[in-house]
Amino acid sequence: MTTTEIPGWFRWVDQQLFRAILADQADGPPGDVVEIGTYLGKSAVLIGEYVRPVERFVAVDLFGRTDLLAGAEANRREVDKSYKSLTRSKFEENYLSRHPALPYVVEGPSSWVVDHVEPGSVRFCHIDASHLYEHVRTDIQNARTMLRTGGVVVFDDWRTEHTPGVSAAVWESVFVDGLIPVVLTPTKFYGVYAEPAALARNAEQVVATSGEFWAERQDIAGHSVLRMRLQQPPKPPPPPPVDYDRVEALTAGAIDDRLEQWSATLTRSLDSQVRRAALDASSITRGRRWLRRLSRRATSPAAKPEGR
């Protein structure tokens, strides 16, 4: 099942990580799956492939309903700026085009999620909602409440210039709340609050089996974190050094050849013009001679009729 046709932002590296994590979890005990911030359903469609009949998939989004934001002017401005055209019907249309039934949809602020999910029941939580620090901080606290031991939480936009509130809230949780960073991609942060081994193993398997991704480990605040991204195409070999003497010789030779060609062309053109001029002069001379003969004939006495 593909999400290519659905508008949105969901990099290939993250699609492969989501699949590896969710497939591995599918062999374990049931648990709820949560997505906070769905946009048009690009990631939700993929997540839905791994939800078992006994599990609940809870999707939370404002869907452009700024009227539900009591007193949250900054959040309202963000929604109006980036998600004004988002509607619940379009999300549902995209999801149903690939699945027989909708997830459990909560239309409202992300903070409402705890009213619909039991504490300690969630195995996978993807957070891609408000980018404002205060709201991300609440989302993190709610995720920690909802996650079961070993449950995975994924934060979007953890490092971009236009979302500093996400970065601040996520790293604050690392230093204060015990969030363990396990994998970082260009747009997503993968972490747990306990038992990081399974998540680390999933990521390493993706790297080892696909051959598509560059990865390296880096120690951050006492945690070994795997950085991942799509492999960059190999750089082309550097050009050979320039032999300026040879270039000068070739250039001089080329200039001489071109001058010789221009000279020959000019000579042919001039010759042609001279020949045409000569022909024109000859024609004029013959014409004048013919006119003079004609004139003499016309004025000679022999040419006049008798009796006139």
URFENTA-V652234 format. One record per residue. PSI is psi in radians with two decimals (* if undefined). OMEGA is omega as a letter, one per 20 degrees, with the letter a starting at -180 (999 if undefined). Layout:
BEGIN
psi->PSI omega->OMEGA
psi->PSI omega->OMEGA
END
This chain:
BEGIN
psi->2.35 omega->a
psi->2.64 omega->r
psi->0.20 omega->a
psi->-0.70 omega->a
psi->-0.21 omega->a
psi->2.20 omega->r
psi->2.60 omega->r
psi->-3.04 omega->a
psi->1.90 omega->a
psi->1.62 omega->a
psi->2.72 omega->a
psi->-0.70 omega->r
psi->-0.68 omega->a
psi->-0.60 omega->r
psi->-0.75 omega->a
psi->-0.65 omega->r
psi->-0.76 omega->r
psi->-0.82 omega->a
psi->-0.76 omega->a
psi->-0.77 omega->a
psi->-0.86 omega->a
psi->-0.65 omega->r
psi->-0.69 omega->r
psi->-0.72 omega->r
psi->-0.48 omega->a
psi->-0.30 omega->r
psi->-0.05 omega->a
psi->-2.95 omega->a
psi->2.65 omega->a
psi->2.70 omega->r
psi->2.75 omega->r
psi->2.74 omega->r
psi->2.35 omega->a
psi->2.40 omega->r
psi->2.13 omega->r
psi->1.84 omega->a
psi->1.74 omega->a
psi->-0.37 omega->a
psi->-2.14 omega->a
psi->0.14 omega->r
psi->0.21 omega->a
psi->-0.86 omega->r
psi->-0.54 omega->a
psi->-0.67 omega->r
psi->-0.76 omega->r
psi->-0.79 omega->r
psi->-0.71 omega->a
psi->-0.40 omega->r
psi->-0.41 omega->a
psi->0.26 omega->r
psi->2.12 omega->a
psi->2.75 omega->a
psi->-0.53 omega->a
psi->-0.02 omega->a
psi->2.78 omega->r
psi->2.37 omega->r
psi->1.95 omega->a
psi->2.11 omega->a
psi->2.18 omega->a
psi->2.28 omega->r
psi->2.65 omega->r
psi->-0.50 omega->a
psi->0.72 omega->r
psi->0.06 omega->a
psi->1.31 omega->r
psi->-0.29 omega->r
psi->-0.26 omega->r
psi->-0.02 omega->a
psi->1.53 omega->a
psi->1.94 omega->r
psi->0.11 omega->a
psi->1.32 omega->a
psi->-0.72 omega->a
psi->-0.72 omega->r
psi->-0.66 omega->r
psi->-0.71 omega->r
psi->-0.69 omega->r
psi->-0.75 omega->r
psi->-0.78 omega->a
psi->-0.59 omega->a
psi->-0.76 omega->a
psi->-0.40 omega->a
psi->0.48 omega->a
psi->-0.60 omega->a
psi->-0.02 omega->a
psi->2.31 omega->r
psi->2.65 omega->r
psi->-0.64 omega->a
psi->-0.66 omega->a
psi->-0.70 omega->r
psi->-0.84 omega->a
psi->-0.66 omega->r
psi->-0.80 omega->r
psi->-0.74 omega->a
psi->-0.76 omega->a
psi->-0.31 omega->r
psi->-0.19 omega->a
psi->-0.17 omega->r
psi->2.63 omega->a
psi->-0.35 omega->a
psi->2.68 omega->a
psi->2.73 omega->r
psi->3.12 omega->r
psi->1.89 omega->a
psi->2.25 omega->r
psi->2.00 omega->r
psi->1.77 omega->a
psi->-3.09 omega->r
psi->2.68 omega->a
psi->-0.48 omega->a
psi->-0.31 omega->a
psi->-0.22 omega->a
psi->-0.62 omega->a
psi->-0.25 omega->r
psi->-0.16 omega->a
psi->-0.03 omega->a
psi->2.35 omega->r
psi->2.47 omega->r
psi->2.45 omega->r
psi->0.35 omega->a
psi->-0.12 omega->a
psi->2.31 omega->r
psi->-0.39 omega->a
psi->2.25 omega->a
psi->2.11 omega->r
psi->2.13 omega->a
psi->2.03 omega->r
psi->1.01 omega->a
psi->-2.27 omega->a
psi->2.54 omega->r
psi->0.07 omega->a
psi->2.42 omega->a
psi->-0.85 omega->a
psi->-0.71 omega->a
psi->-0.65 omega->r
psi->-0.67 omega->r
psi->-0.72 omega->r
psi->-0.73 omega->r
psi->-0.69 omega->r
psi->-0.78 omega->r
psi->-0.72 omega->r
psi->-0.68 omega->r
psi->-0.73 omega->r
psi->-0.63 omega->r
psi->-0.70 omega->a
psi->-0.54 omega->a
psi->2.45 omega->r
psi->3.01 omega->r
psi->2.20 omega->a
psi->-0.07 omega->r
psi->2.56 omega->a
psi->2.37 omega->r
psi->2.38 omega->a
psi->2.21 omega->r
psi->2.29 omega->r
psi->2.75 omega->r
psi->0.76 omega->a
psi->-0.17 omega->a
psi->0.05 omega->a
psi->2.72 omega->a
psi->-0.59 omega->a
psi->0.06 omega->r
psi->0.95 omega->a
psi->-0.44 omega->r
psi->-0.60 omega->r
psi->-0.83 omega->r
psi->-0.81 omega->a
psi->-0.80 omega->a
psi->-0.70 omega->a
psi->-0.85 omega->a
psi->-0.49 omega->r
psi->-0.70 omega->r
psi->-0.58 omega->r
psi->-0.79 omega->a
psi->-0.40 omega->a
psi->-0.73 omega->a
psi->-0.09 omega->r
psi->0.23 omega->r
psi->2.29 omega->a
psi->1.98 omega->r
psi->2.28 omega->a
psi->-0.78 omega->a
psi->2.44 omega->r
psi->2.31 omega->r
psi->3.07 omega->a
psi->-0.45 omega->a
psi->-0.25 omega->a
psi->2.56 omega->r
psi->2.16 omega->a
psi->2.17 omega->a
psi->3.00 omega->r
psi->2.92 omega->r
psi->-0.07 omega->r
psi->2.65 omega->r
psi->1.24 omega->a
psi->-0.12 omega->a
psi->-0.73 omega->a
psi->-0.75 omega->r
psi->-0.74 omega->r
psi->-0.72 omega->r
psi->-0.73 omega->r
psi->-0.80 omega->a
psi->-0.73 omega->r
psi->-0.61 omega->r
psi->-0.68 omega->r
psi->-0.79 omega->r
psi->-0.78 omega->a
psi->-0.60 omega->a
psi->-0.42 omega->a
psi->-0.67 omega->a
psi->0.09 omega->a
psi->-0.22 omega->a
psi->2.48 omega->r
psi->2.50 omega->r
psi->2.64 omega->r
psi->2.69 omega->r
psi->2.53 omega->r
psi->2.39 omega->r
psi->2.19 omega->r
psi->1.99 omega->r
psi->0.71 omega->r
psi->0.09 omega->r
psi->2.42 omega->r
psi->1.98 omega->a
psi->2.34 omega->r
psi->2.06 omega->r
psi->2.34 omega->a
psi->2.57 omega->r
psi->2.92 omega->r
psi->2.46 omega->r
psi->2.40 omega->r
psi->2.49 omega->r
psi->2.56 omega->a
psi->2.52 omega->r
psi->2.46 omega->r
psi->2.63 omega->r
psi->2.62 omega->r
psi->2.60 omega->r
psi->2.63 omega->r
psi->2.73 omega->r
psi->2.60 omega->a
psi->2.21 omega->r
psi->1.63 omega->a
psi->-0.55 omega->r
psi->-0.75 omega->r
psi->-0.73 omega->r
psi->-0.72 omega->a
psi->-0.75 omega->a
psi->-0.80 omega->r
psi->-0.71 omega->a
psi->-0.77 omega->r
psi->-0.75 omega->r
psi->-0.72 omega->r
psi->-0.68 omega->r
psi->-0.75 omega->r
psi->-0.76 omega->r
psi->-0.77 omega->a
psi->-0.72 omega->r
psi->-0.71 omega->r
psi->-0.71 omega->r
psi->-0.78 omega->r
psi->-0.70 omega->a
psi->-0.79 omega->r
psi->-0.75 omega->r
psi->-0.75 omega->r
psi->-0.70 omega->r
psi->-0.79 omega->r
psi->-0.70 omega->a
psi->-0.77 omega->r
psi->-0.74 omega->r
psi->-0.75 omega->a
psi->-0.75 omega->r
psi->-0.67 omega->r
psi->-0.75 omega->r
psi->-0.74 omega->r
psi->-0.69 omega->r
psi->-0.70 omega->r
psi->-0.75 omega->r
psi->-0.74 omega->r
psi->-0.73 omega->r
psi->-0.74 omega->r
psi->-0.74 omega->r
psi->-0.71 omega->a
psi->-0.77 omega->a
psi->-0.80 omega->r
psi->-0.67 omega->r
psi->-0.74 omega->r
psi->-0.72 omega->r
psi->-0.74 omega->a
psi->-0.70 omega->r
psi->-0.70 omega->r
psi->-0.74 omega->r
psi->-0.73 omega->r
psi->-0.68 omega->r
psi->-0.75 omega->a
psi->-0.72 omega->r
psi->-0.69 omega->a
psi->-0.51 omega->a
psi->-0.12 omega->a
psi->2.59 omega->a
psi->-0.57 omega->a
psi->-0.38 omega->a
psi->-0.21 omega->a
psi->2.40 omega->r
psi->2.64 omega->r
psi->2.59 omega->r
psi->0.13 omega->r
psi->* omega->999
END
